[in-house]
């Protein structure tokens, strides 16, 4: 299984290995993380502000892969044919 988003940014090679359910779960987790980080940023409690940018980019990558699957340009892992 790919590394956690806490260790660093997601890579497209990692995303290609995930199933559709895993992609959707990872997107939800990233959106929750972004919400938490936004509150911390607004209250001045976030020491690493670059993390917000990293999470936003991860969300964009996840949405891109999910959109490609919807368009039929990419097949999620676990789906054959």
N, C-alpha and C positions, 0 to 999 in steps of 0.2 A: 504494500500500500504506500502511496506517496507520502512525503513528509507533511507535517502539519504546517498551516499557514503561519504559525508563530515563528518558525525557524527562518523564513524568508519568503520572497515572492513565489507565486506559483509559476511553473514553467509549462509551456504548451505541451511538451513531451509528457509531463505528468498528467495533464488534463486528458490526453488521448487515451490514457490507461484506465480512466474512470468510467463507471456505468452511468446511465442517465440519472438514476436515483442518487448516486454519489455526487454527481455534478449539481443537482438541485439542492441537496443537503449542504454541500460546500458553499453554494451561493447564499443560502439562508444564513449559515454561520458567519460568512463574511459580512453580510448586511447587518447582522446583529453586532458584530465587532465594530463596524464603522459607526453605528449609532452610539455605542459605548464610548468609543474614542472621541466622537464629536462632543459628547457631554463633558468628557475630561478636558478636551481642548478649550472649550468655552469657559470652564471653571478654572483654568490655569493649572491643572493637575497632571498634564501630560508632558513628561520630560522629552520624549522622542516624537516630535511632530512629523517627522518623515514617514512614520508608520501609517498615518492617515492616507497619505498619497499612495503608499504601497497597497493598502487594502482597496482603495478606489480602483487601482489598476487591476488587481486580482478580480474584482467584481466585473470589470469590463471584459477581461479574458473569459471568465465563466459565461457571461451573457453572450459573447461572441460564439463560443463553442455550442451553447444551447441553441442559438439562432441558426447556426450551420446545420445542426441536427434537424431542426424544424424544416429547413429548406431542402433537406435531403442531400446536402453536400458532404455530410460526414455521418458515419454510422457509429453509434455509441458502442463501447465494448460490451460484449454479452449478446449482441444482436447479430445473427448470422444471415447470410444470403445477400 
